[in-house]
Amino acid sequence: MANKKIIELLGGSADSLLNHECTTITKKEISLPRPDHIDTIWKDSNRNNQTLKSLQNILSHGRLAETGYVSILPVDQGIEHSAGASFAPNPIYFDPENIVKLAIEGGCNAVASTFGVLGIVSRKYAHKIPMMVKINHNEFLGLPNRFDQVMFGKVKDAWNMGATAIGATIYFGSAESTRQIQEVATAFEMAHELGMTTVLWCYLRNNGFKVDGVDYHAAADLTGQANHLGVTIQADIIKQKLPTNNGGYNATKHGKTSPLVYSKLTTDHPIDLTRYQVANCYMGRVGLINSGGESKGATDLAEAVTTAVINKRAGGMGLISGRKAFQKPMKDGVELLNTIQDVYLDKSITIA
C-alpha cells in the first residue's frame, strides 16, 4: 500500500488511481523504466557513447538515481510567460543561482532553463547537477502574440557551458510547425554528435483544436501523435502534458486515425489515456515525462502527486515540474519536489 501521505493527497481518487489495471495496452507490451535503461533500450541504438554517458548522467543523479525515473526542474517560463508573471510570486528566482539551488536541494536529476540562466552560473554548477539548456522559446512581448518557437542560441554554446542535454519545443499544428520540426531535428542531430541528450516538449498550438467550447490541446489522441512525431526526430525523452480528454481527431475532423484508438486502445481513465501517450513513444522505449502545470496554490501538492501517480502507473519515466515548485518559498518547493519523487520511490505504487 502506498504511504499514508500519498493516499491522503490523492483523496477520493486514491482507489481509482492506485488500483486501476490497464487492459487496453498492457504493461507487458511496453518497455518500462528500470535501472538498466541504457543497457536495455539504448545500447543497440544509433546514439554514440558520449550521448549514452550523458543520458546515464541524468539517470544517475538526485534522489531518483539508478531507478530509471527522473525528476526535472524546468524554469524557462521567464521567456514563455514573462519574468514578471513567473517570478513575481517569489522574486528570489529572478536570480538564476536560486533556480539551480532549488533543483539541487530538491534532489532533481537535472535542471532545465535558458542559455542565460544556466550560462551565468555554469562554471559553479555544471559539475554538480546535469544542466539542460532550452534552446528555443516563444516570446510573448511582440504584438500580436504568435505560436512560434524560435532558436535563442546554438547547440555548441550549450555544450561549451558544460550542459548535459538540450531541450526544445515544437508547437505541432501551428502555422510554423514545419519549420520548427526542421530546426529542432537539425539541432538534435548536432547535439547527438556532441554527445548530448535531447528532450522535446511536444505541445499542440492551433485555435482549431478548440471545438464547440471543448479544448483538445491535451487530448490523448492528438498529444499521442505529437509524441510519435517527437520520437521520429530522435528525442531521447518526450515531455508532454497529462491528457485531459480524448477524441481530438474526431472533433477537429482533420488528419487520420482509427476507431480502434477509442474502442480498444484507450478508455476514459487517465492512466489508460496516458498509457496511449507512452505507446506513441515507441511503446515506452523513449521515456515520457509529464509536465506539472501551473501553480494554483493550496492544491499544488495534491495535483503534483496525482500527476506523478498517473505517469508512473501508465509507464512514464517521471515528472518535469516547475511553477508548482518555484512559485513558493524554497522550503515548500523542495517539499513538493521530494513528494513527487516519493511516488517513484514507493515500490508499492506499481505499473497498471
N, C-alpha and C positions, 0 to 999 in steps of 0.2 A: 504494500500500500504506500502511496506517495506520502511525503512528510506532511504533518498537520498544517503547516503554514501554507503550502501549495494548495491543499484541499480547501482551506478556508478562503483563499484568494479566488479560487475557481467558483466558489459559491454554488448556486443552483445548477451550474453546468458541469460540476465535478464528475458526476456519474456518467453523463453522456460522453465527456471528453476522455476520461481515464479508462473507460471500459468498452469503448466502441471497437468493433472488429471490422476491418476493411475487407469487403468481399468483392469489390469491383476490380481493382488491380491489387493482387495480394502481395504481402511483404516478401514472399518467396520469389516474386518476379522482378524485384528491384534490387539494386546494389545499395546496401545500407552503409552509413558512416561507421567506420571502425578504425582502431588504432593504426592498422597497417594499410591505410587508404592509398598511399603512394605505391606500395608493392602490389596491391590487388587491382588497382584501377589504372594508374598512370605509367607503370614501368614498361608496358608494351606500346605506349603511345608515341607520337612524334615529338613530344616535349623533350627538350635536351636536359642534360644532367643538372645544369645550373638552375633551370626552371623547376625541376623536381626538388632541388635543395631549397629553393625559395618557398615553394608550397609547403614543404615539410617544416620549414622555419616557422611559418604561421601556425601550423597544426601542433607544434611543439611548445607554444608559448602560452602563458597565462594559466588560469585556473582549469581550463579545459584541455590542457596539454595532454597529448597522447590518447585522447578519447575518440578522435575523428570528428569532433564537433568544434565549432568556432563561435566566439562572441566578439563582435567587432563594434567599435565606437566610430560612427561616421559624423563628422561635423563639417559639411560643405554647405550648410544652409545659409551661411553669410552671403553667398552669392545667389543661391537659388531663391531665397525668401527675403533677402536683405539682412544686413548685420543687425539693424535695429530690431526687426521682428524676431530674429533668432536669439540675440544676446541681451536684450533689454530685461527679460525676466531674471537674468543672473549675469550682470555686467562683467564678472571676473573672466568670462570666456571671450571677451574682446581680446584678451591676452592669449596668444597661441600656446604658451607654455602650459597654461592650466588645462587646455584640451588634452595635451599629451599626458599630463599628470593624472587626469581623470581616468584615462584608458589604462595607465599603469596601476594605479591604486584600485581600479575596478576589476583587475585581473583579466583584461581583454587579451585576445590573441593578436590583435592588430588595431591600429588607429588609422582612420581614413579621413583625409582632409585635402585642402588645396595646396598648390605649389607654394604659395606664400606662407601659409600657416606652418607647414612642415619644414619648409626651407629655412625659416628664420631660427629654428631650434634644432635643425637636423644634426649638427655636429655634436650636440649634447645628448641626443636621444636615439640616433639611428641604430646604435648597437644595443639599445636597451629594450626596444619594442619594435616589431615589424611595422614599417610605415607603408601606407597605401596612398599614393597620390592620385587624386581625382583630376583627370586631365582635361575634361570638358564640362561646360556648365551652360545653363540657360539663365542669363542675367535679365532681371526684370526692371531695369532702370529705363530702358528705351520705351518710347511710345509709338504705336500701340505695342502691347506685350505680344511676343511670338513664342510658339512652341519650337524652339530651335536650340540645340546643343552645339556649341562651338568650342574649338580647341583653345585652351588657355596656355599651352606650353608644349614642349617636346618630350617624348618618352626618354630621350637621352638625359634631359635635365633631371627627371625623376630618378634615373639610375645614378647620376652623378651625386645626388644628395644622399644616396645610400638606401633608397626605398626598396622594399622587397617586392612590391606589387604596384600595379596601376589599376585604377578604376575608371569606368566611363559609363555614360548614359546614352541610350538611344531611345528617342520618342517614336516608337513604332506606330505607324498610322498617321503621323504628321506629314505635312506637305514636304518637309525637309528630310524625311527619314531615309530616303535612298542615299543622299549624300552622307548622312551620319553613319549609315551602315558601312559605306566605303571607307570613310575616315577611321572609324574605330577598328575595322578589320585590318587596315594597314598598321595602325598603332599597336594592335595586339601582336601582329607578326613581328614588329620591331621589338616589342617587349620580350617575346619569347626568344628571339635571337640573343638578347642581352641577359636572358636567364631570369626574367621576372614573371611573377604570377599575374594573371589577368582576371578582373572581376567586372561583370557587366550588370548595370542597372537596367533591367528590361521593362521599361514603362510604356504605357499607351498614352497618346495625346491626340485627340481629334474630337471636336464637338459632335461629330456624327455618332460617337459611342454613347451619347445620351439620347434615349428614345422614349417618348411618351412619359417623361418625368423620371425614368429609371436610368441610373448611371452604370454603364457596363465597362468602365475603365479598369475595374478589378474583377471582371468576370473570369471564371476558371478557364473557359474555352479560349478566350482571347489572350489572356495572360499566358496560358499554356503554349499557345503558338508563338508568342513573343519569346518565351524561354527557348523554344525549339530553334528560332532564328538566332538567338544568342549563342547557343552551343555550336551552331553551324559555323559561326565566325570564330570559334575556338576560345570562348571564355572558359576559364578553369573553374570559376564559381559564378553562379547566377544569383542576382539579387532581385526579388520580386515582392510585390505587395501581397499580403494574405488575401485570398479570394473572398469576395463578399457576396457574390451571386454567380449565376451561370446563364447560358443561353444568349450570349452576346452575338454570336453569328446569326442566330435565328431572328433576333431583334433588328439588327442592322441590315440584314439581307444582303450582305456583301461577302466576298470570299467563298471558300468552300469548306465544308465539314461533313461529318457523317452522323446520322441519327443514333448510331451506336455510342457516340460520345456521351449522350444523355441517357440512353436506356441501359447501357451495360458498364461504361467506364466511370460514371460519376453518379452520385446521389446528391441530396441537398445537405448532407452532413459536412461540416467544414473540414474534417480530416480527409474525407473522400475527395473533396474539391481540391485540397492541397496535394493529395496523392497524384491527382492528374497533372498538376504543375511539376511534380517530381518526375513523373513518367515522361514528360516532354523534355526533361534534362537527361536524355539518353537513359531512361529508367534508373536515374539516380547515380549514374556514373559521374556526372558533373554535379557537384553539390548545390543544393538550393538553400539559400538563406533568405528568410523573410524579413521585411522591414518592420521597425517598431511603431512607425506612425507618429502623428503629432502628440504633443503633451496636452492632456486635458485636466491635469491637476490631481485631484484626490483619487481618481480611478486608474492612474497610470500603472501602478504596480500590478493590479489585478489584470489589466489589459495586456501588459507585457508577459505575465505568466501564462495567460490564456493563449497568446500567440505562440509562445515557446512550446507549450504542450501540443498544440495543433501541428506545429512544424516538426517537432521530434517524432510524434506518433505517425505522421504522414510519411516519414522517411527523409526529412530535410536535414541539412547539415548545421543549422544554427540560426542565430538572430543577429541582425545588424541594427542596433537601436541607438538613436542619437538624442532627439529632442526630449524624450522622456527622461533621459539621464542628465543632460547638461542644462536644462531649463529649471533647475532646482539647486539647492545647496549641494556642494560636492559630497558631503557625507550621505545625503539621500540618494544622490546619483550613483555612488558606489554601492549602496544597498540594493538599488534597483538592478544594477548590472549583475551583482552577485546572486540575486534571487533568480534572475533569468538563467544564470549558469547552473544554479542548483537543480533546475529542471533537467538539464542534460547530464548532470552528475548522479541523479536519482535513478538507480538501476531498476526500481520498481515501475517507473514510467517507461513502458515498452513500446515497440513498434506495433501499430494497429494491424 
